[in-house]
Amino acid sequence: MKTNPGRFFEDYTIGQVIEHAVPRTVSGGERALYHALYPARHALYSSDEFAENCGLEKSPLDDLIAFHVVFGKTVPDISLNAVANLGYAEGRWLKPVYPGDTLRSVSEVIGLKQNSNGKSGVVYVRTWGLNQWDEPVLEYVRWVMVRKRDLDAPAPETVIPELSKVVAPEDLVIPEGLDFLQYNFTLAGEEHRWADYEIGEKIDHVDGVTIEEAEHMMATRLWQNTAKVHFDATNREDGKRLIYGGHVISMARALSFNGLANAQMIVGLNGGAHANPCFVGDTVRAYTEVLDKAETSAPGVGALRLRLVAHKHGAPAFAYKTEEGKYHPDVLLDLDYWAVVPL
């Protein structure tokens, strides 16, 4: 058989290293299409001149472009037969990605746990994105529920990795040369500095975007995400294509510009959950809660730990979890990340 049905849960072993196929050279076309799909407006990713004024050689590609490209490489090997992507941890952006860079992905299996129903299991992988010089540009852990091919296959020994709940501020990698001492607040679009944000503060990002079928399908193809639940409507009992979680992440991040225009770069991913499924026709809105603050060694650069919550239109104000500790049914995304802002 020459076709590839993808890996199933019983095909994974602890310590297994998978080099993912199809390296990709990224260009300015990625940026243009990304900004067409999402209302992305952060100045550092829009203007070479602005980026140069902040100490970089030119404007890098959006941090989530790098994430989606690296993630997309892993899908045929990790989540082609997935039921759902469950969470993220220990994510760090290690080097900016510029037009002309070539990205590839490598993953290591670090955890396995068969579900009690015997039909699926959870696979934990640590993934690295590497550039053309084999330099890591991104790393993260994710865990995904994967179907079994053979329901009678024996369950592997359960291994659940111990993962940090938060990337420590001292472990964040600030891009070499980044300097916000001459930061232009007028061109960035807002005046809010690091000191203006209070721990516990919640910011309603006001705007909403209704999810369209065509844009979602374009995004999954752009990032070469081949997970069946995003393409094949017969793959789910309800006959609906599941909106790619990365599409919701990027939409929510773009919406957060209104109130966080100066959160220019994502440098750490502490955790994340796709709390409830998103489907075509849902209108996505977002709010952010400030969880923590830290200074960095870079001139004029501070870091904010932020919880970005995306929810469907009609959810109560600042909907998050119920009294029982479960996500509110209208919450789509819970993303805990570090971003750098001017002091």
C-alpha positions in Angstrom: 0.0 0.0 0.0 1.5 3.3 -1.1 -1.0 5.6 0.6 -0.5 6.7 4.2 -3.4 6.2 6.6 -1.5 8.1 9.4 -0.4 6.9 12.8 -2.9 5.6 15.3 -2.5 5.5 19.1 -0.8 2.1 19.2 1.9 3.3 16.7 3.5 5.6 19.3 6.3 4.7 21.7 8.0 6.7 24.5 11.2 8.3 23.2 10.2 8.0 19.5 11.6 10.8 17.4 9.7 11.8 14.3 11.2 14.0 11.6 8.3 15.6 9.8 8.1 15.9 6.0 8.0 18.8 3.7 10.2 21.8 4.9 8.7 25.1 3.9 10.4 28.3 2.8 8.2 31.2 4.0 7.9 34.5 2.3 6.1 37.8 2.4 3.2 36.0 0.9 2.6 34.3 4.2 2.3 37.6 5.9 0.0 39.1 3.3 -2.4 36.1 3.4 -2.2 35.9 7.2 -3.2 39.6 7.4 -6.0 38.9 4.9 -7.4 36.1 7.1 -7.1 37.9 10.4 -7.4 41.6 11.4 -3.7 41.5 12.5 -2.3 45.1 13.0 0.7 44.9 15.4 3.2 47.3 14.0 6.3 45.2 14.6 4.9 42.6 12.1 3.6 45.2 9.7 6.6 47.6 9.1 10.3 47.0 8.4 10.9 50.6 9.5 9.1 50.1 12.8 11.0 46.8 13.5 14.3 48.4 12.6 13.5 51.2 15.1 13.0 48.5 17.7 16.5 47.0 17.0 15.6 44.2 14.6 17.1 43.8 11.1 13.6 44.0 9.5 10.0 43.0 10.3 9.8 39.3 11.1 6.8 37.2 10.2 4.1 37.1 12.9 4.9 34.8 15.7 1.8 32.7 15.1 2.8 32.3 11.4 5.9 30.5 12.7 3.7 28.5 15.1 1.2 27.4 12.5 3.9 26.4 10.0 5.8 24.3 12.5 2.5 22.9 13.9 1.2 22.1 10.4 4.3 20.0 9.6 3.4 17.7 12.5 -0.2 17.0 11.7 0.3 14.1 9.2 2.4 12.2 11.8 0.7 13.3 15.1 -2.9 14.3 14.7 -4.1 13.0 11.3 -6.4 10.6 13.2 -7.0 12.9 16.1 -10.3 13.3 17.9 -9.1 16.6 19.3 -6.1 18.6 20.2 -6.2 19.0 23.9 -3.6 21.4 25.2 -0.2 23.1 25.1 2.7 23.8 27.5 6.3 25.0 27.7 6.2 26.9 24.5 9.0 29.4 23.7 9.8 31.4 20.6 13.6 31.2 20.3 14.5 33.2 17.2 12.5 35.5 14.9 11.5 34.0 11.6 12.1 36.2 8.5 10.9 36.0 4.9 13.2 33.6 3.1 13.7 31.3 6.1 13.0 27.6 5.6 11.2 25.8 8.5 11.0 22.1 9.3 9.7 20.3 12.4 10.9 17.5 14.7 8.9 15.9 17.5 9.6 13.5 20.3 6.9 11.4 22.0 7.2 12.1 25.8 3.9 10.7 27.1 1.2 8.1 26.4 -2.1 7.3 28.2 -4.9 5.1 26.8 -8.4 6.3 27.5 -10.7 4.2 29.7 -13.0 3.4 26.7 -10.1 1.6 24.9 -10.9 3.4 21.7 -8.4 6.1 21.8 -5.5 7.5 23.8 -3.6 10.7 24.6 -0.2 11.3 23.0 2.2 13.9 24.4 4.9 15.3 22.1 7.6 17.9 22.3 8.1 19.7 19.0 10.9 21.9 17.7 10.8 24.1 14.7 14.2 24.5 13.0 15.4 26.9 10.4 17.7 26.3 7.4 20.7 26.4 9.7 19.2 23.8 12.1 18.7 26.5 14.7 15.6 26.1 16.9 13.2 28.9 16.3 10.3 27.5 18.4 9.6 24.7 20.8 6.4 23.6 22.6 4.6 20.6 24.1 1.2 19.5 23.0 -1.1 16.6 23.7 -3.7 15.2 21.4 -6.3 12.5 21.6 -5.7 9.9 18.8 -8.0 7.0 17.7 -6.8 3.4 17.9 -6.7 1.3 14.7 -7.0 -2.0 16.6 -9.2 -1.8 19.6 -7.6 -5.1 20.9 -4.1 -3.7 20.8 -2.7 -3.7 24.4 -2.5 -0.5 26.2 1.0 1.0 26.6 2.4 1.8 30.0 1.0 5.1 31.1 3.5 7.9 31.1 2.3 11.4 31.8 5.1 14.0 31.6 5.6 16.6 34.3 5.1 19.9 32.6 5.7 23.4 33.9 2.5 25.4 34.4 4.3 28.6 33.5 7.5 29.4 31.5 9.6 31.2 34.1 10.3 34.9 33.0 14.1 34.2 33.2 13.6 31.4 30.6 11.9 33.6 28.1 14.1 34.4 25.0 14.0 38.0 24.0 15.1 38.5 20.3 18.7 39.7 20.1 18.8 43.4 19.7 15.2 44.1 20.6 15.1 47.6 22.1 12.0 49.6 23.0 13.8 52.7 24.3 12.8 54.6 21.1 9.4 53.0 20.7 6.9 55.0 18.7 3.6 54.8 20.4 1.8 56.9 17.8 2.7 54.5 15.0 1.9 51.4 17.2 -1.6 52.7 17.7 -1.9 53.0 21.5 -0.2 54.7 24.5 -0.5 51.8 27.0 2.9 50.8 28.5 3.9 47.9 30.7 3.3 50.0 33.8 -0.3 50.8 32.7 -1.4 47.2 33.1 -2.5 45.8 36.5 -2.4 42.2 37.5 -6.0 40.9 37.6 -7.1 43.5 35.1 -9.5 42.3 32.4 -9.7 43.9 29.0 -12.7 43.5 26.7 -11.4 43.6 23.2 -14.9 44.8 22.0 -14.8 43.5 18.4 -16.1 40.3 16.9 -15.6 38.3 13.8 -18.0 35.7 12.4 -16.2 32.5 11.2 -16.5 31.8 7.5 -16.1 28.4 5.8 -13.9 29.7 3.0 -11.5 31.5 5.4 -11.2 28.5 7.6 -10.5 26.1 4.7 -7.9 28.6 3.3 -6.2 28.7 6.7 -6.0 24.9 7.0 -4.5 24.6 3.5 -2.1 27.5 4.1 -0.6 25.9 7.2 -0.9 22.4 5.5 -3.0 21.1 8.4 -4.4 17.8 7.1 -6.4 16.7 10.1 -9.5 15.0 8.8 -11.9 16.7 11.3 -11.1 20.0 9.5 -11.6 18.8 6.0 -14.0 15.9 5.9 -17.6 16.6 7.1 -18.2 12.8 7.4 -15.5 12.5 10.0 -17.8 13.7 12.8 -21.2 12.3 13.8 -22.7 15.8 13.6 -21.6 16.2 10.0 -19.8 19.4 10.7 -16.2 20.4 9.9 -14.4 21.4 13.1 -12.8 24.8 12.8 -9.0 24.5 13.1 -7.9 25.6 16.6 -5.1 27.7 15.2 -7.6 29.7 13.2 -9.4 30.6 16.5 -6.0 31.4 18.2 -5.0 33.8 15.4 -8.4 35.4 15.3 -8.4 36.0 19.0 -4.9 37.3 19.0 -5.7 39.7 16.2 -8.8 40.9 18.1 -6.7 41.6 21.2 -5.0 44.5 19.3 -7.8 46.7 20.6 -6.4 47.2 24.1 -3.1 45.4 23.6 -1.6 47.0 20.5 1.8 47.3 22.2 1.9 43.5 23.1 4.1 43.2 20.1 5.6 39.7 20.3 4.6 36.4 21.8 7.6 34.9 23.5 6.2 32.2 25.7 3.2 29.8 25.7 2.4 28.7 29.2 -0.7 26.7 28.4 -3.7 26.5 26.2 -7.0 24.6 25.7 -9.5 24.5 23.0 -12.3 24.5 25.5 -15.3 23.9 23.2 -15.6 23.3 19.4 -16.0 26.2 17.0 -18.1 25.9 13.9 -18.9 28.0 10.8 -21.3 30.8 11.7 -20.0 31.3 15.3 -19.1 34.9 16.0 -15.8 35.0 18.0 -15.1 37.7 20.6 -12.2 37.9 23.0 -11.0 39.3 26.3 -7.7 39.2 28.1 -6.9 38.9 31.8 -3.5 40.2 33.0 -2.0 37.3 35.1 1.5 38.5 35.8 4.3 41.0 34.9 8.0 40.8 34.6 10.9 42.9 33.6 13.5 41.7 31.1 17.1 42.3 30.4 16.3 44.0 27.0 16.4 47.8 27.0 12.9 49.2 27.6 11.3 45.8 27.3 8.8 44.3 29.8 6.8 41.1 29.7 3.1 40.5 30.5 1.6 37.2 31.2 -1.8 37.2 29.6 -4.8 34.9 29.5 -6.6 35.3 26.2 -10.1 33.9 26.2 -12.1 33.6 23.0 -15.8 33.0 23.3 -18.9 32.9 21.1 -21.2 35.8 20.8 -23.9 35.8 23.4 -21.7 34.6 26.2 -21.9 36.5 29.5 -19.3 39.2 30.1 -15.9 37.7 30.8 -17.3 34.2 30.6 -14.6 31.6 31.7 -15.5 28.7 33.9 -18.6 27.6 35.7 -19.0 27.1 39.5 -18.2 23.4 38.9 -14.8 24.4 37.4 -15.7 23.5 33.8 -15.3 25.9 30.9 -18.5 27.8 30.1 -20.0 26.2 27.1 -19.6 29.4 25.0 -15.8 29.6 25.7 -13.8 28.4 22.7 -10.2 29.1 23.7 -8.1 29.6 26.9 -4.6 30.7 25.9 -2.0 31.6 28.6 1.0 33.4 27.1 3.9 35.9 27.6 4.1 38.9 25.4 6.7 41.7 25.3 5.6 45.4 25.7 7.5 48.7 26.1 8.2 49.8 29.6 
